[in-house]
Amino acid sequence: MAAALQGREGGRRRRGRRRAMAEINVTPFVDVMLVLLIVFMVTAPLLTVGVPVDLPKTKAQPLTQDREPLTVTVKRNGDLFLQNTAVKEAELVEKLTAISANGYDQRIFVRGDGGASWTEIAKVLGVLSGAGFTHIGLVTDVAKPKPGTH
């Protein structure tokens, strides 16, 4: 009987199977997360860049808001952009109405290049106002104070 117990190793016999690991290997997970972190750190600044314009400088304080507004940009040569997409003046209201989530209460910012004609900017403001949009704002850049002045 003693020989039978020795061959069975305490009543259990393992035939080529390993015990299941109780630990989770997190190294591949950490590697993937670090790569994603680097990708997002590199691409995040590129996502905030819009249509490049030379905004006029003012002393106005920046507005605080909880959501991103729609942006209409008027370039120096009169080209119009809705967000980052070029649009024609005739299509502007149609596209804004389709995009705006809150109807006519959606905030719309107009960014006019400093060298753009005021006539072009005023025309865009008139088109937006005539279409029923009421929350329209002009975007400027903050002026840096001249040395020696407060």
Buried (B, 14 or more C-beta within 10 A) or exposed (E): EEEEEEEEEEEEEEEEEEEEEEEEEEEEEEEEEEEEEEEEEEEEEEEEEEBEBEBBEEEEEEEEEEEEBBBBBBBBEBBBBBBEEEBEEEEBBEBBBEEBEEEEEBBBBBBBBEEBBEEBBEBBBEBBEEEEBEBBBBBBBEEEEEEEEE
